[in-house]
Amino acid sequence: MKKTFGFLLVALMVIALFAGCGGGGGGQAGSGLVRVGIVNLHPSESGYREANVADMDRVFTAANGYDTLKANYNTLAEQLAAAQQFINEGVDYLLISAADANGWDSVLSNAANAGIRVFLFDRMINTAETNFEAAVVSDMPSQGRMAVSWLESQNRPGGYRFIHIQGQIGSAAQMGRSGPLDEAIARHADWTLVRRGTGGDTWSPDEAKRIVEAAIAAGENFNFIYAENDGMAEGAMSALREAGISHGVNGDVWIMGYDFNRFALRYVMNGDWNVNIQSSPFQADVIHGFIQTLEAGGSLNLPSRIVINDEIYTDHATITQAIIDRYGLGD
C-alpha cells in the first residue's frame, strides 16, 4: 500500500497551537460561547460526508465552548443562503465545505465586512486567499494523480476504455479527480474515453447505474469503470451484474472507487473491485485548534492554505483487514 502523509506537519502545528491556549474572547454576549456557523454538504451524499459531518458534530459542541449553527445542503444556492443567514445572525466564525468551488466572493466579502473569520474545510473555493483565514482541505488533484499512477502501473494489455462517472460538476472533488484522468487520456494512445456521465449533486448510485446501462444497451466496448465515489462505483457494478458482465480482478471490466467506505474495501478484498482511494474526512480538530488560538489572542502565522495530505490507495494485491479496520468508513 502506498501512503502519502503531509499530515505530520499539520499535526505538529496543531499540538503547538493547543499548547498555552486558554479561555477566549468573542462569542455570543454573556454566553461565554464562541458562535460558529458550519456550512457543509448533506451526510447522505456519501459515506465520506457522513463521517465528515459527524466529525464536525463531535468537535463543535457546547462542551468545547461553541454555540454552533449548522446547514447541510448539496446545492450552491442553498449553501450561499445559509452562509448569509449565519452572517446575519452574527456568528464569530464561518466554516465552509463548498458544493461548488465558484460563486462565493460576495458572501465571503460580507463575512469580512462583518468581522467574521472564515475557514474552508475539505474543499477549496476559487477565491482570493485574503477571503479566508485558512483552508484545511483534501488535495483532490493529488488523489486524481494517484489514480492515474495506479492505472499506469498495471500495464493492462490493450489499454483502458473508460466509462467515467463524475461527481457533482464544479465541486473541488470532481475537478481534482477528473482533471488528471483527462490529461492521462490525452497522452496515452491506448486510453479511450467511451462514455462520461455524472451522479449529479447527490453523487447518485442510481444515476451511475443508468450511465452504465446506457453504455451496455448501446453496445459500447469498455473495460474500466472510473467512478468518483464509492456509491457510484457500486451503482455501476450493479448494472454489470444484471447484464452478466464479469468485473473486478478476474473480470472483463475493472472498477475503481473513491472514499474508503468499508463496503467498498470489502469489494476490493473480494476481488469484485480493483482499487480504492481515500482522503481523510477529519478536519474538525485542526480548525478547533486554530479557533482556540485566535480566541486566546494569538496569531496563526501559517500559510493560508493547509492541506491534510492523508491519501491512501489500496488494491486487491495489497488490501488487508487491518487496512479496513483502521481506515474504513461506515459499516
PLY file of the C-alpha trace (Angstrom):
ply
format ascii 1.0
element vertex 331
property float x
property float y
property float z
element edge 330
property int vertex1
property int vertex2
end_header
0.00 0.00 0.00
1.25 3.41 -0.92
0.64 6.12 1.66
1.43 9.78 1.39
1.09 11.84 4.51
1.54 15.57 4.71
-0.42 15.22 7.92
2.55 15.10 10.27
3.34 18.75 9.70
-0.25 19.73 10.35
-0.38 17.56 13.45
2.71 19.22 14.86
1.17 22.61 14.15
-1.99 21.61 16.00
-0.01 20.43 19.02
1.78 23.77 19.10
-1.49 25.63 18.72
-3.12 23.86 21.64
-0.16 24.48 23.91
-0.89 27.51 26.06
-4.42 28.05 24.68
-6.61 29.50 27.37
-10.06 30.99 27.57
-11.33 33.12 24.75
-12.88 36.39 23.97
-15.63 36.75 21.42
-18.70 34.58 21.19
-22.27 35.42 21.99
-22.52 38.21 24.52
-22.90 36.82 28.04
-22.85 33.17 26.96
-19.12 32.58 27.08
-19.52 30.51 23.91
-17.88 31.10 20.54
-20.54 31.24 17.84
-19.73 29.14 14.78
-21.72 28.61 11.59
-20.93 25.42 9.66
-21.99 25.12 6.03
-21.49 21.55 4.83
-22.94 19.06 2.39
-25.64 16.62 3.48
-24.40 13.41 5.15
-26.47 11.34 2.69
-24.12 12.46 -0.10
-21.63 9.69 0.71
-20.02 7.67 3.48
-17.18 10.16 3.40
-19.57 13.05 4.01
-21.36 11.20 6.78
-18.01 10.80 8.56
-17.10 14.43 7.89
-20.39 15.78 9.29
-20.09 13.50 12.34
-16.55 14.79 12.92
-17.80 18.40 12.93
-20.65 17.46 15.26
-18.20 15.77 17.63
-15.92 18.81 17.98
-18.12 21.90 17.72
-20.20 21.40 20.87
-21.17 23.48 23.88
-18.88 21.30 25.97
-15.99 22.50 23.81
-17.11 26.12 24.09
-19.22 26.59 20.97
-22.69 27.79 20.10
-22.97 26.12 16.70
-25.32 26.73 13.79
-25.36 24.08 11.07
-26.59 23.80 7.49
-26.12 20.70 5.33
-27.03 21.33 1.69
-25.86 19.88 -1.62
-26.58 22.88 -3.85
-24.66 26.12 -4.15
-27.76 28.30 -3.85
-28.84 26.70 -0.57
-25.34 26.90 0.84
-24.96 30.57 -0.08
-28.29 31.40 1.53
-27.34 29.51 4.71
-23.95 31.21 4.91
-25.54 34.63 4.52
-28.08 33.80 7.22
-25.27 32.84 9.59
-23.58 36.15 8.81
-26.81 37.98 9.56
-27.10 36.11 12.87
-23.66 37.31 13.91
-21.50 34.21 14.06
-17.87 34.70 15.02
-16.56 32.09 12.60
-17.91 30.67 9.36
-16.77 27.18 8.28
-17.48 26.11 4.70
-17.26 22.91 2.67
-18.50 24.16 -0.67
-20.81 22.33 -3.06
-19.33 24.40 -5.88
-15.90 25.98 -5.99
-17.23 29.15 -7.63
-19.71 31.85 -6.66
-18.62 32.62 -3.09
-16.97 36.02 -3.39
-19.99 38.11 -2.40
-20.76 36.05 0.73
-17.10 35.98 1.76
-16.90 39.75 1.31
-19.97 40.16 3.52
-18.36 37.97 6.17
-15.19 40.07 6.11
-17.19 43.30 6.39
-18.96 41.85 9.44
-15.66 40.90 11.08
-16.36 37.17 10.71
-13.39 34.88 10.19
-13.77 32.14 7.56
-12.24 28.69 7.45
-12.60 26.37 4.48
-12.59 22.63 5.05
-12.49 19.53 2.86
-12.70 21.53 -0.40
-11.14 24.65 -1.81
-13.08 27.64 -3.15
-11.95 29.68 -6.14
-11.43 32.99 -4.37
-8.65 35.28 -3.19
-6.71 33.87 -0.25
-7.43 37.08 1.66
-11.08 35.94 1.87
-10.37 33.16 4.39
-8.17 32.53 7.41
-7.03 29.05 6.39
-8.16 26.09 4.33
-8.00 22.63 5.89
-8.61 20.62 2.78
-8.06 17.39 0.96
-5.71 17.53 -2.02
-8.16 16.38 -4.67
-5.77 16.72 -7.66
-3.29 14.55 -5.72
-5.97 11.86 -5.48
-6.57 12.03 -9.22
-2.85 11.74 -9.91
-2.68 8.78 -7.53
-5.44 7.06 -9.51
-3.64 7.68 -12.79
-0.36 6.41 -11.34
-2.05 3.18 -10.29
-3.60 2.76 -13.75
-0.25 3.31 -15.43
1.43 0.78 -13.13
-0.90 -2.03 -14.22
0.18 -2.07 -17.88
-3.12 -3.63 -18.86
-2.83 -5.22 -22.31
-4.77 -3.18 -24.85
-5.02 -0.19 -22.54
-8.17 1.26 -21.00
-11.57 2.09 -22.42
-13.24 4.17 -19.71
-16.72 4.82 -18.51
-16.06 7.89 -16.39
-18.71 8.66 -13.78
-18.13 12.12 -12.33
-19.35 13.61 -9.10
-21.03 16.97 -8.65
-19.80 19.08 -11.57
-17.81 22.10 -10.42
-17.01 20.72 -6.97
-13.37 20.57 -5.95
-13.62 16.78 -5.59
-14.95 16.35 -9.12
-12.40 18.67 -10.71
-9.47 17.16 -8.83
-10.45 13.59 -9.65
-11.40 14.29 -13.28
-8.53 16.53 -14.35
-5.61 14.08 -14.06
-7.63 11.39 -15.86
-8.38 13.75 -18.75
-4.69 14.62 -19.01
-3.69 10.95 -18.97
-6.21 10.00 -21.66
-4.79 12.76 -23.85
-1.22 11.46 -23.56
-1.85 7.70 -23.77
-2.73 6.43 -27.23
-4.36 3.28 -25.83
-6.55 5.07 -23.27
-10.02 5.96 -24.60
-12.99 7.73 -23.05
-16.01 5.68 -24.13
-18.71 7.42 -22.12
-18.93 10.07 -19.42
-21.78 10.95 -17.11
-22.41 12.30 -13.63
-24.17 11.22 -10.49
-25.32 14.82 -10.10
-25.42 16.91 -6.94
-26.05 13.83 -4.80
-23.39 11.63 -6.44
-26.24 9.22 -7.08
-25.62 5.45 -7.37
-28.84 5.16 -9.37
-27.60 7.72 -11.90
-24.30 5.87 -12.14
-26.15 2.63 -12.80
-28.14 4.28 -15.60
-24.93 5.55 -17.24
-23.53 2.03 -17.41
-26.85 0.55 -18.51
-26.94 3.03 -21.40
-23.42 2.06 -22.46
-24.33 -1.64 -22.37
-27.53 -1.06 -24.35
-25.56 0.87 -26.98
-23.09 -1.99 -27.35
-20.15 0.17 -26.32
-16.81 -1.56 -25.73
-15.47 -0.57 -22.30
-13.21 -2.26 -19.77
-12.88 0.20 -16.86
-15.31 1.99 -14.55
-13.71 5.14 -13.11
-16.24 6.32 -10.52
-15.52 9.36 -8.38
-17.04 7.93 -5.22
-17.87 4.51 -3.81
-21.63 4.81 -4.04
-21.49 5.48 -7.77
-18.98 2.65 -8.27
-21.42 0.31 -6.53
-24.26 1.53 -8.73
-22.13 0.89 -11.81
-21.28 -2.59 -10.58
-24.96 -3.43 -10.16
-25.53 -2.65 -13.85
-22.68 -5.00 -14.80
-24.06 -7.76 -12.60
-27.55 -7.50 -14.03
-26.10 -7.70 -17.54
-23.96 -10.71 -16.67
-20.68 -8.87 -17.30
-17.74 -10.04 -15.22
-15.89 -7.42 -13.22
-13.03 -6.89 -10.84
-9.67 -8.63 -10.61
-10.53 -11.57 -12.86
-13.26 -9.80 -14.80
-13.67 -8.10 -18.15
-14.37 -4.71 -16.53
-12.16 -3.26 -13.82
-13.65 -0.95 -11.18
-12.16 1.98 -9.23
-13.90 3.88 -6.44
-13.01 6.67 -4.05
-13.56 7.25 -0.30
-12.65 4.02 1.53
-16.11 3.04 2.66
-15.91 -0.34 4.37
-18.35 -1.87 1.89
-16.09 -0.69 -0.93
-12.95 -2.05 0.70
-14.67 -5.40 1.12
-15.37 -5.39 -2.63
-11.66 -4.77 -3.24
-10.69 -7.56 -0.84
-13.15 -9.97 -2.52
-11.81 -9.09 -5.96
-15.09 -7.51 -7.15
-13.29 -4.14 -7.46
-9.68 -3.48 -8.27
-8.68 -0.35 -6.35
-9.95 2.31 -3.94
-8.59 5.73 -2.99
-9.18 7.77 0.18
-8.76 11.25 1.52
-9.25 11.95 5.21
-12.69 13.32 6.19
-11.41 14.53 9.57
-10.62 18.26 9.74
-12.58 19.48 12.78
-9.81 19.13 15.37
-7.42 21.18 13.25
-9.91 24.04 12.84
-10.80 23.87 16.53
-7.13 24.38 17.34
-6.94 27.40 15.05
-10.03 28.98 16.60
-8.79 28.43 20.14
-5.52 30.15 19.25
-7.34 33.15 17.79
-9.71 33.33 20.77
-6.70 33.38 23.09
-5.42 36.44 21.24
-2.79 34.56 19.28
-1.96 34.56 15.59
-1.93 31.52 13.34
1.23 32.53 11.48
0.53 29.78 8.95
0.27 29.54 5.19
-3.27 30.42 4.21
-3.82 27.02 2.66
-3.28 23.97 4.85
-3.50 20.62 3.10
-4.18 17.42 5.01
-2.49 15.04 2.63
-3.85 11.88 4.21
-4.27 10.00 0.95
-4.07 6.25 0.60
-4.80 3.80 -2.11
-5.19 0.07 -1.78
-5.83 -2.54 -4.43
-6.65 -6.23 -4.36
-2.97 -7.13 -4.14
-2.29 -5.01 -1.05
-5.51 -4.75 0.97
-5.73 -6.33 4.42
-8.37 -6.49 7.11
-6.14 -4.20 9.17
-6.48 -1.51 6.50
-10.25 -1.88 6.53
-10.38 -1.70 10.32
-8.14 1.35 10.56
-9.21 3.47 7.60
-12.63 2.21 6.52
-15.64 4.50 6.82
-19.15 3.49 7.80
-20.30 -0.09 8.37
0 1
1 2
2 3
3 4
4 5
5 6
6 7
7 8
8 9
9 10
10 11
11 12
12 13
13 14
14 15
15 16
16 17
17 18
18 19
19 20
20 21
21 22
22 23
23 24
24 25
25 26
26 27
27 28
28 29
29 30
30 31
31 32
32 33
33 34
34 35
35 36
36 37
37 38
38 39
39 40
40 41
41 42
42 43
43 44
44 45
45 46
46 47
47 48
48 49
49 50
50 51
51 52
52 53
53 54
54 55
55 56
56 57
57 58
58 59
59 60
60 61
61 62
62 63
63 64
64 65
65 66
66 67
67 68
68 69
69 70
70 71
71 72
72 73
73 74
74 75
75 76
76 77
77 78
78 79
79 80
80 81
81 82
82 83
83 84
84 85
85 86
86 87
87 88
88 89
89 90
90 91
91 92
92 93
93 94
94 95
95 96
96 97
97 98
98 99
99 100
100 101
101 102
102 103
103 104
104 105
105 106
106 107
107 108
108 109
109 110
110 111
111 112
112 113
113 114
114 115
115 116
116 117
117 118
118 119
119 120
120 121
121 122
122 123
123 124
124 125
125 126
126 127
127 128
128 129
129 130
130 131
131 132
132 133
133 134
134 135
135 136
136 137
137 138
138 139
139 140
140 141
141 142
142 143
143 144
144 145
145 146
146 147
147 148
148 149
149 150
150 151
151 152
152 153
153 154
154 155
155 156
156 157
157 158
158 159
159 160
160 161
161 162
162 163
163 164
164 165
165 166
166 167
167 168
168 169
169 170
170 171
171 172
172 173
173 174
174 175
175 176
176 177
177 178
178 179
179 180
180 181
181 182
182 183
183 184
184 185
185 186
186 187
187 188
188 189
189 190
190 191
191 192
192 193
193 194
194 195
195 196
196 197
197 198
198 199
199 200
200 201
201 202
202 203
203 204
204 205
205 206
206 207
207 208
208 209
209 210
210 211
211 212
212 213
213 214
214 215
215 216
216 217
217 218
218 219
219 220
220 221
221 222
222 223
223 224
224 225
225 226
226 227
227 228
228 229
229 230
230 231
231 232
232 233
233 234
234 235
235 236
236 237
237 238
238 239
239 240
240 241
241 242
242 243
243 244
244 245
245 246
246 247
247 248
248 249
249 250
250 251
251 252
252 253
253 254
254 255
255 256
256 257
257 258
258 259
259 260
260 261
261 262
262 263
263 264
264 265
265 266
266 267
267 268
268 269
269 270
270 271
271 272
272 273
273 274
274 275
275 276
276 277
277 278
278 279
279 280
280 281
281 282
282 283
283 284
284 285
285 286
286 287
287 288
288 289
289 290
290 291
291 292
292 293
293 294
294 295
295 296
296 297
297 298
298 299
299 300
300 301
301 302
302 303
303 304
304 305
305 306
306 307
307 308
308 309
309 310
310 311
311 312
312 313
313 314
314 315
315 316
316 317
317 318
318 319
319 320
320 321
321 322
322 323
323 324
324 325
325 326
326 327
327 328
328 329
329 330
